Amino acid sequence: MRISIFEKRHYAIYTKTVIADIVTFFLLFSVLVHAQEISQAAKKPVLVRDTDIADGKELESPKEPDPVKSKENLSIGNLYLKRRNYSAAISRYIEAISWLESSIPAHEALARAYEKNGDITKAIKTLEAVIEKNPDSTKNKGFKAKIVSLRKKLQ
């Protein structure tokens, strides 16, 4: 029995169509099964036991003191202060203080940035905080004088 060229082509096309139909069926079936699994997973309640996580607050571990990172942020803050970008300078000074709580230059620069930004009360609070954190500092006398002059600006 001989098969004609027409029949060979017809058989090849038929075979490709059947294979394509089978592949399409399996792809659609797998997508439907996956979608059903997702919808069932979404219905399952999730138990959250930590109230901070449940409230959406992220838990931050306290930073280890790092004088190098503090100095880097202080330097960048000084550049922002020179360019009169006071809000960026303030954020860098706060970051510097977060790396080294007792940094007198960072507190002093933060107070200066607050003052230049027009937030005199925060400048005063910053200077009071640096005096409180470093009671034996030789700069405290100058800080107290600065606080007095800032309070006069408030009035």
N, CA, C and O atoms as a GROMACS GRO file, in nm:
protein
  620
    1MET      N    1   0.083  -0.117   0.000
    1MET     CA    2   0.000   0.000   0.000
    1MET      C    3   0.088   0.124   0.000
    1MET      O    4   0.178   0.140   0.083
    2ARG      N    5   0.061   0.208  -0.095
    2ARG     CA    6   0.136   0.331  -0.108
    2ARG      C    7   0.055   0.448  -0.054
    2ARG      O    8  -0.066   0.456  -0.073
    3ILE      N    9   0.127   0.538   0.017
    3ILE     CA   10   0.062   0.659   0.070
    3ILE      C   11   0.104   0.775  -0.020
    3ILE      O   12   0.222   0.794  -0.050
    4SER      N   13   0.007   0.851  -0.060
    4SER     CA   14   0.036   0.964  -0.149
    4SER      C   15   0.096   1.080  -0.069
    4SER      O   16   0.086   1.085   0.054
    5ILE      N   17   0.156   1.171  -0.141
    5ILE     CA   18   0.214   1.290  -0.078
    5ILE      C   19   0.106   1.371  -0.008
    5ILE      O   20   0.129   1.426   0.100
    6PHE      N   21  -0.009   1.378  -0.068
    6PHE     CA   22  -0.120   1.451  -0.008
    6PHE      C   23  -0.157   1.390   0.127
    6PHE      O   24  -0.180   1.463   0.224
    7GLU      N   25  -0.162   1.258   0.134
    7GLU     CA   26  -0.197   1.191   0.258
    7GLU      C   27  -0.088   1.208   0.364
    7GLU      O   28  -0.118   1.222   0.482
    8LYS      N   29   0.040   1.208   0.322
    8LYS     CA   30   0.150   1.231   0.415
    8LYS      C   31   0.140   1.370   0.477
    8LYS      O   32   0.153   1.386   0.599
    9ARG      N   33   0.117   1.470   0.392
    9ARG     CA   34   0.104   1.607   0.443
    9ARG      C   35  -0.017   1.617   0.536
    9ARG      O   36  -0.009   1.678   0.642
   10HIS      N   37  -0.127   1.559   0.496
   10HIS     CA   38  -0.247   1.564   0.578
   10HIS      C   39  -0.222   1.497   0.714
   10HIS      O   40  -0.264   1.549   0.818
   11TYR      N   41  -0.155   1.383   0.712
   11TYR     CA   42  -0.123   1.312   0.836
   11TYR      C   43  -0.030   1.396   0.924
   11TYR      O   44  -0.049   1.399   1.046
   12ALA      N   45   0.071   1.463   0.867
   12ALA     CA   46   0.165   1.546   0.943
   12ALA      C   47   0.093   1.664   1.007
   12ALA      O   48   0.115   1.696   1.123
   13ILE      N   49   0.007   1.727   0.928
   13ILE     CA   50  -0.069   1.840   0.982
   13ILE      C   51  -0.161   1.793   1.094
   13ILE      O   52  -0.173   1.859   1.197
   14TYR      N   53  -0.226   1.681   1.073
   14TYR     CA   54  -0.316   1.626   1.174
   14TYR      C   55  -0.240   1.594   1.302
   14TYR      O   56  -0.287   1.623   1.412
   15THR      N   57  -0.122   1.533   1.289
   15THR     CA   58  -0.041   1.497   1.405
   15THR      C   59   0.002   1.622   1.482
   15THR      O   60  -0.006   1.626   1.605
   16LYS      N   61   0.047   1.723   1.409
   16LYS     CA   62   0.089   1.848   1.475
   16LYS      C   63  -0.028   1.914   1.546
   16LYS      O   64  -0.011   1.967   1.656
   17THR      N   65  -0.145   1.911   1.488
   17THR     CA   66  -0.263   1.970   1.549
   17THR      C   67  -0.300   1.896   1.676
   17THR      O   68  -0.333   1.958   1.778
   18VAL      N   69  -0.296   1.766   1.672
   18VAL     CA   70  -0.330   1.686   1.790
   18VAL      C   71  -0.230   1.712   1.902
   18VAL      O   72  -0.269   1.729   2.017
   19ILE      N   73  -0.102   1.718   1.869
   19ILE     CA   74   0.001   1.744   1.971
   19ILE      C   75  -0.019   1.884   2.029
   19ILE      O   76  -0.009   1.902   2.150
   20ALA      N   77  -0.046   1.983   1.944
   20ALA     CA   78  -0.070   2.119   1.992
   20ALA      C   79  -0.192   2.125   2.082
   20ALA      O   80  -0.190   2.195   2.183
   21ASP      N   81  -0.298   2.052   2.049
   21ASP     CA   82  -0.418   2.048   2.132
   21ASP      C   83  -0.389   1.985   2.268
   21ASP      O   84  -0.437   2.032   2.372
   22ILE      N   85  -0.309   1.879   2.267
   22ILE     CA   86  -0.274   1.813   2.393
   22ILE      C   87  -0.191   1.905   2.482
   22ILE      O   88  -0.216   1.916   2.602
   23VAL      N   89  -0.092   1.971   2.424
   23VAL     CA   90  -0.008   2.064   2.500
   23VAL      C   91  -0.093   2.178   2.555
   23VAL      O   92  -0.078   2.215   2.671
   24THR      N   93  -0.181   2.233   2.474
   24THR     CA   94  -0.267   2.342   2.518
   24THR      C   95  -0.356   2.296   2.633
   24THR      O   96  -0.373   2.369   2.731
   25PHE      N   97  -0.411   2.176   2.622
   25PHE     CA   98  -0.494   2.122   2.728
   25PHE      C   99  -0.418   2.113   2.859
   25PHE      O  100  -0.467   2.156   2.963
   26PHE      N  101  -0.298   2.058   2.855
   26PHE     CA  102  -0.219   2.045   2.978
   26PHE      C  103  -0.178   2.180   3.036
   26PHE      O  104  -0.176   2.198   3.158
   27LEU      N  105  -0.146   2.274   2.951
   27LEU     CA  106  -0.111   2.407   3.000
   27LEU      C  107  -0.231   2.474   3.068
   27LEU      O  108  -0.217   2.530   3.177
   28LEU      N  109  -0.347   2.468   3.004
   28LEU     CA  110  -0.466   2.527   3.064
   28LEU      C  111  -0.503   2.456   3.193
   28LEU      O  112  -0.541   2.520   3.291
   29PHE      N  113  -0.493   2.324   3.193
   29PHE     CA  114  -0.526   2.248   3.312
   29PHE      C  115  -0.433   2.285   3.428
   29PHE      O  116  -0.479   2.301   3.541
   30SER      N  117  -0.302   2.298   3.400
   30SER     CA  118  -0.207   2.333   3.507
   30SER      C  119  -0.232   2.474   3.558
   30SER      O  120  -0.218   2.498   3.678
   31VAL      N  121  -0.269   2.567   3.472
   31VAL     CA  122  -0.300   2.704   3.516
   31VAL      C  123  -0.423   2.704   3.604
   31VAL      O  124  -0.425   2.772   3.707
   32LEU      N  125  -0.525   2.628   3.566
   32LEU     CA  126  -0.647   2.622   3.646
   32LEU      C  127  -0.621   2.560   3.783
   32LEU      O  128  -0.672   2.609   3.884
   33VAL      N  129  -0.543   2.454   3.786
   33VAL     CA  130  -0.511   2.390   3.914
   33VAL      C  131  -0.431   2.485   4.002
   33VAL      O  132  -0.456   2.495   4.122
   34HIS      N  133  -0.336   2.556   3.942
   34HIS     CA  134  -0.254   2.651   4.018
   34HIS      C  135  -0.340   2.766   4.071
   34HIS      O  136  -0.322   2.809   4.185
   35ALA      N  137  -0.432   2.816   3.991
   35ALA     CA  138  -0.520   2.924   4.034
   35ALA      C  139  -0.609   2.878   4.149
   35ALA      O  140  -0.635   2.954   4.242
   36GLN      N  141  -0.655   2.754   4.142
   36GLN     CA  142  -0.738   2.701   4.248
   36GLN      C  143  -0.658   2.688   4.378
   36GLN      O  144  -0.710   2.717   4.485
   37GLU      N  145  -0.532   2.645   4.369
   37GLU     CA  146  -0.446   2.635   4.487
   37GLU      C  147  -0.423   2.772   4.549
   37GLU      O  148  -0.424   2.785   4.672
   38ILE      N  149  -0.403   2.873   4.466
   38ILE     CA  150  -0.381   3.009   4.517
   38ILE      C  151  -0.505   3.059   4.589
   38ILE      O  152  -0.495   3.117   4.697
   39SER      N  153  -0.623   3.038   4.531
   39SER     CA  154  -0.745   3.086   4.595
   39SER      C  155  -0.771   3.014   4.727
   39SER      O  156  -0.820   3.074   4.822
   40GLN      N  157  -0.738   2.885   4.734
   40GLN     CA  158  -0.754   2.813   4.861
   40GLN      C  159  -0.653   2.860   4.964
   40GLN      O  160  -0.685   2.866   5.083
   41ALA      N  161  -0.532   2.892   4.921
   41ALA     CA  162  -0.430   2.940   5.014
   41ALA      C  163  -0.468   3.078   5.067
   41ALA      O  164  -0.438   3.111   5.182
   42ALA      N  165  -0.534   3.160   4.984
   42ALA     CA  166  -0.573   3.294   5.027
   42ALA      C  167  -0.684   3.288   5.130
   42ALA      O  168  -0.697   3.380   5.211
   43LYS      N  169  -0.763   3.182   5.130
   43LYS     CA  170  -0.874   3.170   5.225
   43LYS      C  171  -0.828   3.122   5.362
   43LYS      O  172  -0.900   3.140   5.460
   44LYS      N  173  -0.711   3.063   5.369
   44LYS     CA  174  -0.664   3.010   5.497
   44LYS      C  175  -0.623   3.126   5.587
   44LYS      O  176  -0.549   3.215   5.543
   45PRO      N  177  -0.668   3.129   5.712
   45PRO     CA  178  -0.628   3.236   5.802
   45PRO      C  179  -0.482   3.221   5.843
   45PRO      O  180  -0.430   3.110   5.856
   46VAL      N  181  -0.418   3.334   5.862
   46VAL     CA  182  -0.279   3.335   5.903
   46VAL      C  183  -0.273   3.387   6.046
   46VAL      O  184  -0.326   3.494   6.075
   47LEU      N  185  -0.210   3.314   6.132
   47LEU     CA  186  -0.199   3.352   6.272
   47LEU      C  187  -0.069   3.429   6.293
   47LEU      O  188   0.040   3.376   6.270
   48VAL      N  189  -0.082   3.553   6.337
   48VAL     CA  190   0.035   3.635   6.367
   48VAL      C  191   0.034   3.658   6.517
   48VAL      O  192  -0.060   3.714   6.572
   49ARG      N  193   0.140   3.614   6.582
   49ARG     CA  194   0.144   3.622   6.728
   49ARG      C  195   0.215   3.745   6.779
   49ARG      O  196   0.192   3.785   6.893
   50ASP      N  197   0.300   3.806   6.700
   50ASP     CA  198   0.374   3.923   6.745
   50ASP      C  199   0.292   4.048   6.715
   50ASP      O  200   0.260   4.074   6.599
   51THR      N  201   0.259   4.125   6.817
   51THR     CA  202   0.171   4.241   6.796
   51THR      C  203   0.238   4.350   6.714
   51THR      O  204   0.169   4.420   6.640
   52ASP      N  205   0.370   4.366   6.723
   52ASP     CA  206   0.437   4.466   6.641
   52ASP      C  207   0.430   4.430   6.494
   52ASP      O  208   0.406   4.517   6.409
   53ILE      N  209   0.449   4.304   6.463
   53ILE     CA  210   0.440   4.260   6.324
   53ILE      C  211   0.295   4.271   6.277
   53ILE      O  212   0.270   4.309   6.162
   54ALA      N  213   0.200   4.237   6.364
   54ALA     CA  214   0.059   4.246   6.327
   54ALA      C  215   0.019   4.390   6.300
   54ALA      O  216  -0.065   4.415   6.213
   55ASP      N  217   0.076   4.485   6.372
   55ASP     CA  218   0.047   4.626   6.351
   55ASP      C  219   0.123   4.684   6.233
   55ASP      O  220   0.102   4.800   6.197
   56GLY      N  221   0.210   4.606   6.173
   56GLY     CA  222   0.284   4.652   6.057
   56GLY      C  223   0.414   4.720   6.092
   56GLY      O  224   0.480   4.777   6.004
   57LYS      N  225   0.454   4.716   6.217
   57LYS     CA  226   0.580   4.778   6.258
   57LYS      C  227   0.693   4.678   6.238
   57LYS      O  228   0.682   4.561   6.273
   58GLU      N  229   0.801   4.727   6.181
   58GLU     CA  230   0.917   4.640   6.166
   58GLU      C  231   1.003   4.652   6.290
   58GLU      O  232   1.020   4.760   6.346
   59LEU      N  233   1.057   4.542   6.332
   59LEU     CA  234   1.143   4.541   6.448
   59LEU      C  235   1.285   4.576   6.405
   59LEU      O  236   1.342   4.510   6.318
   60GLU      N  237   1.339   4.679   6.466
   60GLU     CA  238   1.475   4.719   6.432
   60GLU      C  239   1.567   4.682   6.547
   60GLU      O  240   1.537   4.709   6.664
   61SER      N  241   1.676   4.623   6.514
   61SER     CA  242   1.774   4.594   6.617
   61SER      C  243   1.858   4.720   6.636
   61SER      O  244   1.886   4.791   6.540
   62PRO      N  245   1.899   4.746   6.760
   62PRO     CA  246   1.979   4.866   6.783
   62PRO      C  247   2.111   4.859   6.707
   62PRO      O  248   2.172   4.752   6.695
   63LYS      N  249   2.154   4.974   6.657
   63LYS     CA  250   2.278   4.978   6.580
   63LYS      C  251   2.398   4.972   6.673
   63LYS      O  252   2.398   5.029   6.782
   64GLU      N  253   2.498   4.902   6.628
   64GLU     CA  254   2.625   4.900   6.700
   64GLU      C  255   2.694   5.034   6.673
   64GLU      O  256   2.693   5.080   6.559
   65PRO      N  257   2.754   5.095   6.772
   65PRO     CA  258   2.824   5.222   6.749
   65PRO      C  259   2.934   5.206   6.644
   65PRO      O  260   3.014   5.113   6.651
   66ASP      N  261   2.936   5.295   6.547
   66ASP     CA  262   3.034   5.291   6.441
   66ASP      C  263   3.080   5.433   6.411
   66ASP      O  264   3.014   5.505   6.336
   67PRO      N  265   3.194   5.474   6.469
   67PRO     CA  266   3.242   5.611   6.449
   67PRO      C  267   3.273   5.645   6.303
   67PRO      O  268   3.259   5.760   6.262
   68VAL      N  269   3.314   5.545   6.225
   68VAL     CA  270   3.347   5.570   6.084
   68VAL      C  271   3.221   5.609   6.006
   68VAL      O  272   3.221   5.707   5.931
   69LYS      N  273   3.114   5.532   6.024
   69LYS     CA  274   2.988   5.564   5.954
   69LYS      C  275   2.931   5.696   6.003
   69LYS      O  276   2.871   5.771   5.926
   70SER      N  277   2.948   5.723   6.131
   70SER     CA  278   2.902   5.850   6.185
   70SER      C  279   2.976   5.967   6.121
   70SER      O  280   2.916   6.068   6.084
   71LYS      N  281   3.106   5.952   6.108
   71LYS     CA  282   3.188   6.059   6.047
   71LYS      C  283   3.154   6.078   5.900
   71LYS      O  284   3.150   6.191   5.851
   72GLU      N  285   3.128   5.967   5.828
   72GLU     CA  286   3.090   5.975   5.687
   72GLU      C  287   2.960   6.053   5.671
   72GLU      O  288   2.950   6.141   5.585
   73ASN      N  289   2.861   6.020   5.753
   73ASN     CA  290   2.732   6.089   5.745
   73ASN      C  291   2.746   6.236   5.786
   73ASN      O  292   2.678   6.322   5.730
   74LEU      N  293   2.832   6.264   5.881
   74LEU     CA  294   2.857   6.401   5.922
   74LEU      C  295   2.919   6.481   5.808
   74LEU      O  296   2.880   6.595   5.783
   75SER      N  297   3.014   6.423   5.738
   75SER     CA  298   3.078   6.490   5.624
   75SER      C  299   2.979   6.518   5.511
   75SER      O  300   2.979   6.626   5.453
   76ILE      N  301   2.896   6.419   5.482
   76ILE     CA  302   2.795   6.437   5.376
   76ILE      C  303   2.694   6.543   5.419
   76ILE      O  304   2.652   6.625   5.337
   77GLY      N  305   2.657   6.542   5.546
   77GLY     CA  306   2.566   6.644   5.597
   77GLY      C  307   2.626   6.783   5.585
   77GLY      O  308   2.555   6.879   5.554
   78ASN      N  309   2.756   6.794   5.610
   78ASN     CA  310   2.823   6.924   5.596
   78ASN      C  311   2.819   6.974   5.452
   78ASN      O  312   2.803   7.094   5.428
   79LEU      N  313   2.833   6.882   5.356
   79LEU     CA  314   2.823   6.921   5.215
   79LEU      C  315   2.682   6.972   5.183
   79LEU      O  316   2.666   7.072   5.113
   80TYR      N  317   2.582   6.902   5.234
   80TYR     CA  318   2.445   6.947   5.211
   80TYR      C  319   2.420   7.083   5.276
   80TYR      O  320   2.351   7.168   5.221
   81LEU      N  321   2.477   7.103   5.394
   81LEU     CA  322   2.460   7.230   5.464
   81LEU      C  323   2.523   7.344   5.385
   81LEU      O  324   2.466   7.453   5.377
   82LYS      N  325   2.641   7.321   5.326
   82LYS     CA  326   2.706   7.423   5.244
   82LYS      C  327   2.622   7.458   5.122
   82LYS      O  328   2.622   7.572   5.077
   83ARG      N  329   2.551   7.358   5.069
   83ARG     CA  330   2.467   7.381   4.951
   83ARG      C  331   2.327   7.431   4.988
   83ARG      O  332   2.242   7.447   4.901
   84ARG      N  333   2.306   7.454   5.114
   84ARG     CA  334   2.179   7.506   5.169
   84ARG      C  335   2.063   7.409   5.150
   84ARG      O  336   1.948   7.451   5.141
   85ASN      N  337   2.093   7.281   5.146
   85ASN     CA  338   1.990   7.178   5.143
   85ASN      C  339   1.976   7.128   5.287
   85ASN      O  340   2.030   7.024   5.325
   86TYR      N  341   1.902   7.206   5.366
   86TYR     CA  342   1.899   7.183   5.510
   86TYR      C  343   1.827   7.054   5.549
   86TYR      O  344   1.869   6.987   5.643
   87SER      N  345   1.722   7.018   5.478
   87SER     CA  346   1.650   6.895   5.515
   87SER      C  347   1.737   6.771   5.490
   87SER      O  348   1.734   6.677   5.570
   88ALA      N  349   1.814   6.770   5.382
   88ALA     CA  350   1.905   6.658   5.356
   88ALA      C  351   2.017   6.655   5.460
   88ALA      O  352   2.058   6.548   5.505
   89ALA      N  353   2.066   6.773   5.496
   89ALA     CA  354   2.171   6.780   5.599
   89ALA      C  355   2.119   6.728   5.732
   89ALA      O  356   2.189   6.654   5.802
   90ILE      N  357   1.997   6.766   5.766
   90ILE     CA  358   1.938   6.721   5.893
   90ILE      C  359   1.927   6.569   5.896
   90ILE      O  360   1.960   6.506   5.996
   91SER      N  361   1.882   6.510   5.786
   91SER     CA  362   1.868   6.364   5.785
   91SER      C  363   2.004   6.295   5.798
   91SER      O  364   2.015   6.191   5.862
   92ARG      N  365   2.108   6.353   5.736
   92ARG     CA  366   2.243   6.294   5.748
   92ARG      C  367   2.297   6.310   5.890
   92ARG      O  368   2.362   6.219   5.942
   93TYR      N  369   2.271   6.423   5.952
   93TYR     CA  370   2.319   6.442   6.089
   93TYR      C  371   2.247   6.347   6.185
   93TYR      O  372   2.309   6.294   6.278
   94ILE      N  373   2.118   6.326   6.163
   94ILE     CA  374   2.044   6.231   6.246
   94ILE      C  375   2.101   6.090   6.228
   94ILE      O  376   2.114   6.014   6.324
   95GLU      N  377   2.134   6.057   6.104
   95GLU     CA  378   2.195   5.926   6.076
   95GLU      C  379   2.331   5.915   6.146
   95GLU      O  380   2.364   5.809   6.200
   96ALA      N  381   2.408   6.022   6.144
   96ALA     CA  382   2.539   6.021   6.211
   96ALA      C  383   2.522   5.999   6.361
   96ALA      O  384   2.599   5.926   6.423
   97ILE      N  385   2.421   6.063   6.419
   97ILE     CA  386   2.396   6.047   6.562
   97ILE      C  387   2.348   5.906   6.592
   97ILE      O  388   2.379   5.851   6.698
   98SER      N  389   2.272   5.846   6.500
   98SER     CA  390   2.226   5.709   6.525
   98SER      C  391   2.343   5.611   6.527
   98SER      O  392   2.336   5.508   6.594
   99TRP      N  393   2.450   5.643   6.455
   99TRP     CA  394   2.569   5.556   6.457
   99TRP      C  395   2.658   5.582   6.577
   99TRP      O  396   2.730   5.493   6.622
  100LEU      N  397   2.654   5.705   6.630
  100LEU     CA  398   2.736   5.738   6.747
  100LEU      C  399   2.660   5.841   6.831
  100LEU      O  400   2.665   5.960   6.804
  101GLU      N  401   2.591   5.792   6.933
  101GLU     CA  402   2.503   5.876   7.015
  101GLU      C  403   2.575   5.993   7.081
  101GLU      O  404   2.516   6.100   7.098
  102SER      N  405   2.700   5.976   7.117
  102SER     CA  406   2.770   6.080   7.192
  102SER      C  407   2.850   6.174   7.103
  102SER      O  408   2.938   6.245   7.152
  103SER      N  409   2.822   6.177   6.974
  103SER     CA  410   2.897   6.260   6.881
  103SER      C  411   2.862   6.407   6.899
  103SER      O  412   2.755   6.452   6.858
  104ILE      N  413   2.952   6.481   6.960
  104ILE     CA  414   2.930   6.624   6.982
  104ILE      C  415   2.926   6.701   6.850
  104ILE      O  416   2.838   6.784   6.832
  105PRO      N  417   3.018   6.676   6.755
  105PRO     CA  418   3.011   6.750   6.628
  105PRO      C  419   2.880   6.725   6.551
  105PRO      O  420   2.828   6.816   6.487
  106ALA      N  421   2.828   6.604   6.557
  106ALA     CA  422   2.703   6.575   6.486
  106ALA      C  423   2.586   6.648   6.550
  106ALA      O  424   2.501   6.702   6.480
  107HIS      N  425   2.581   6.650   6.683
  107HIS     CA  426   2.474   6.724   6.752
  107HIS      C  427   2.485   6.874   6.724
  107HIS      O  428   2.385   6.941   6.700
  108GLU      N  429   2.606   6.924   6.728
  108GLU     CA  430   2.628   7.067   6.703
  108GLU      C  431   2.585   7.102   6.560
  108GLU      O  432   2.520   7.204   6.538
  109ALA      N  433   2.622   7.020   6.465
  109ALA     CA  434   2.586   7.045   6.325
  109ALA      C  435   2.434   7.031   6.305
  109ALA      O  436   2.375   7.107   6.228
  110LEU      N  437   2.373   6.936   6.373
  110LEU     CA  438   2.228   6.919   6.363
  110LEU      C  439   2.156   7.042   6.416
  110LEU      O  440   2.059   7.088   6.355
  111ALA      N  441   2.202   7.094   6.528
  111ALA     CA  442   2.142   7.217   6.583
  111ALA      C  443   2.157   7.333   6.485
  111ALA      O  444   2.064   7.411   6.466
  112ARG      N  445   2.274   7.344   6.424
  112ARG     CA  446   2.299   7.451   6.326
  112ARG      C  447   2.206   7.437   6.205
  112ARG      O  448   2.153   7.536   6.154
  113ALA      N  449   2.186   7.313   6.159
  113ALA     CA  450   2.099   7.288   6.044
  113ALA      C  451   1.953   7.319   6.080
  113ALA      O  452   1.881   7.378   5.999
  114TYR      N  453   1.911   7.280   6.199
  114TYR     CA  454   1.775   7.315   6.243
  114TYR      C  455   1.757   7.466   6.248
  114TYR      O  456   1.654   7.518   6.204
  115GLU      N  457   1.857   7.534   6.301
  115GLU     CA  458   1.849   7.680   6.310
  115GLU      C  459   1.838   7.742   6.170
  115GLU      O  460   1.755   7.830   6.148
  116LYS      N  461   1.921   7.698   6.077
  116LYS     CA  462   1.919   7.752   5.941
  116LYS      C  463   1.787   7.718   5.870
  116LYS      O  464   1.740   7.794   5.785
  117ASN      N  465   1.730   7.604   5.906
  117ASN     CA  466   1.603   7.562   5.846
  117ASN      C  467   1.484   7.636   5.908
  117ASN      O  468   1.372   7.624   5.859
  118GLY      N  469   1.509   7.711   6.015
  118GLY     CA  470   1.404   7.789   6.080
  118GLY      C  471   1.334   7.717   6.193
  118GLY      O  472   1.233   7.767   6.244
  119ASP      N  473   1.382   7.603   6.235
  119ASP     CA  474   1.321   7.526   6.343
  119ASP      C  475   1.403   7.547   6.471
  119ASP      O  476   1.482   7.462   6.511
  120ILE      N  477   1.381   7.661   6.532
  120ILE     CA  478   1.461   7.703   6.649
  120ILE      C  479   1.438   7.610   6.768
  120ILE      O  480   1.532   7.578   6.841
  121THR      N  481   1.313   7.566   6.789
  121THR     CA  482   1.285   7.481   6.906
  121THR      C  483   1.360   7.348   6.898
  121THR      O  484   1.410   7.298   6.998
  122LYS      N  485   1.368   7.290   6.777
  122LYS     CA  486   1.444   7.165   6.763
  122LYS      C  487   1.593   7.190   6.781
  122LYS      O  488   1.664   7.103   6.832
  123ALA      N  489   1.641   7.306   6.740
  123ALA     CA  490   1.782   7.339   6.760
  123ALA      C  491   1.812   7.347   6.910
  123ALA      O  492   1.915   7.297   6.956
  124ILE      N  493   1.722   7.410   6.984
  124ILE     CA  494   1.741   7.420   7.130
  124ILE      C  495   1.739   7.282   7.194
  124ILE      O  496   1.824   7.251   7.277
  125LYS      N  497   1.641   7.199   7.156
  125LYS     CA  498   1.632   7.064   7.212
  125LYS      C  499   1.756   6.981   7.180
  125LYS      O  500   1.801   6.902   7.263
  126THR      N  501   1.811   6.999   7.062
  126THR     CA  502   1.932   6.926   7.022
  126THR      C  503   2.050   6.967   7.108
  126THR      O  504   2.126   6.882   7.155
  127LEU      N  505   2.065   7.098   7.130
  127LEU     CA  506   2.176   7.146   7.214
  127LEU      C  507   2.159   7.102   7.358
  127LEU      O  508   2.256   7.068   7.425
  128GLU      N  509   2.035   7.102   7.407
  128GLU     CA  510   2.011   7.054   7.544
  128GLU      C  511   2.043   6.905   7.555
  128GLU      O  512   2.094   6.859   7.657
  129ALA      N  513   2.013   6.830   7.450
  129ALA     CA  514   2.042   6.686   7.451
  129ALA      C  515   2.192   6.660   7.452
  129ALA      O  516   2.238   6.569   7.522
  130VAL      N  517   2.268   6.738   7.376
  130VAL     CA  518   2.413   6.716   7.372
  130VAL      C  519   2.475   6.753   7.507
  130VAL      O  520   2.571   6.690   7.550
  131ILE      N  521   2.422   6.854   7.573
  131ILE     CA  522   2.472   6.890   7.706
  131ILE      C  523   2.441   6.778   7.805
  131ILE      O  524   2.524   6.742   7.888
  132GLU      N  525   2.320   6.722   7.794
  132GLU     CA  526   2.279   6.614   7.885
  132GLU      C  527   2.362   6.488   7.862
  132GLU      O  528   2.398   6.420   7.958
  133LYS      N  529   2.391   6.455   7.735
  133LYS     CA  530   2.466   6.332   7.704
  133LYS      C  531   2.615   6.346   7.735
  133LYS      O  532   2.683   6.247   7.763
  134ASN      N  533   2.665   6.469   7.730
  134ASN     CA  534   2.808   6.493   7.755
  134ASN      C  535   2.823   6.605   7.859
  134ASN      O  536   2.860   6.717   7.825
  135PRO      N  537   2.794   6.575   7.984
  135PRO     CA  538   2.797   6.681   8.086
  135PRO      C  539   2.937   6.736   8.115
  135PRO      O  540   2.949   6.847   8.167
  136ASP      N  541   3.040   6.663   8.082
  136ASP     CA  542   3.177   6.706   8.111
  136ASP      C  543   3.246   6.772   7.992
  136ASP      O  544   3.366   6.799   7.998
  137SER      N  545   3.174   6.798   7.886
  137SER     CA  546   3.234   6.855   7.766
  137SER      C  547   3.276   7.000   7.788
  137SER      O  548   3.211   7.075   7.860
  138THR      N  549   3.386   7.036   7.724
  138THR     CA  550   3.434   7.175   7.735
  138THR      C  551   3.350   7.270   7.649
  138THR      O  552   3.356   7.391   7.667
  139LYS      N  553   3.272   7.216   7.558
  139LYS     CA  554   3.189   7.299   7.470
  139LYS      C  555   3.054   7.335   7.531
  139LYS      O  556   2.978   7.411   7.471
  140ASN      N  557   3.022   7.281   7.647
  140ASN     CA  558   2.891   7.304   7.707
  140ASN      C  559   2.864   7.452   7.736
  140ASN      O  560   2.751   7.498   7.724
  141LYS      N  561   2.968   7.524   7.772
  141LYS     CA  562   2.951   7.667   7.800
  141LYS      C  563   2.904   7.739   7.673
  141LYS      O  564   2.814   7.823   7.678
  142GLY      N  565   2.965   7.708   7.560
  142GLY     CA  566   2.926   7.768   7.434
  142GLY      C  567   2.786   7.724   7.391
  142GLY      O  568   2.710   7.802   7.334
  143PHE      N  569   2.753   7.597   7.419
  143PHE     CA  570   2.619   7.548   7.386
  143PHE      C  571   2.512   7.620   7.468
  143PHE      O  572   2.406   7.655   7.416
  144LYS      N  573   2.542   7.643   7.597
  144LYS     CA  574   2.445   7.714   7.682
  144LYS      C  575   2.425   7.857   7.633
  144LYS      O  576   2.314   7.910   7.635
  145ALA      N  577   2.534   7.919   7.591
  145ALA     CA  578   2.522   8.056   7.537
  145ALA      C  579   2.440   8.055   7.408
  145ALA      O  580   2.360   8.146   7.384
  146LYS      N  581   2.459   7.956   7.327
  146LYS     CA  582   2.384   7.945   7.202
  146LYS      C  583   2.235   7.922   7.230
  146LYS      O  584   2.149   7.976   7.159
  147ILE      N  585   2.206   7.843   7.333
  147ILE     CA  586   2.066   7.820   7.371
  147ILE      C  587   2.000   7.951   7.412
  147ILE      O  588   1.885   7.977   7.376
  148VAL      N  589   2.072   8.032   7.488
  148VAL     CA  590   2.019   8.162   7.532
  148VAL      C  591   1.990   8.250   7.411
  148VAL      O  592   1.885   8.314   7.404
  149SER      N  593   2.083   8.254   7.316
  149SER     CA  594   2.061   8.338   7.197
  149SER      C  595   1.947   8.285   7.110
  149SER      O  596   1.873   8.364   7.050
  150LEU      N  597   1.932   8.155   7.103
  150LEU     CA  598   1.821   8.098   7.026
  150LEU      C  599   1.687   8.127   7.093
  150LEU      O  600   1.588   8.152   7.025
  151ARG      N  601   1.683   8.122   7.225
  151ARG     CA  602   1.559   8.155   7.296
  151ARG      C  603   1.519   8.300   7.275
  151ARG      O  604   1.401   8.334   7.273
  152LYS      N  605   1.619   8.387   7.261
  152LYS     CA  606   1.588   8.528   7.232
  152LYS      C  607   1.528   8.541   7.094
  152LYS      O  608   1.441   8.626   7.072
  153LYS      N  609   1.572   8.458   7.000
  153LYS     CA  610   1.514   8.462   6.865
  153LYS      C  611   1.370   8.418   6.864
  153LYS      O  612   1.290   8.464   6.783
  154LEU      N  613   1.334   8.326   6.956
  154LEU     CA  614   1.196   8.279   6.964
  154LEU      C  615   1.101   8.388   7.012
  154LEU      O  616   0.984   8.391   6.973
  155GLN      N  617   1.151   8.476   7.094
  155GLN     CA  618   1.062   8.580   7.152
  155GLN      C  619   1.038   8.692   7.060
  155GLN      O  620   0.966   8.786   7.095
   0.00000   0.00000   0.00000
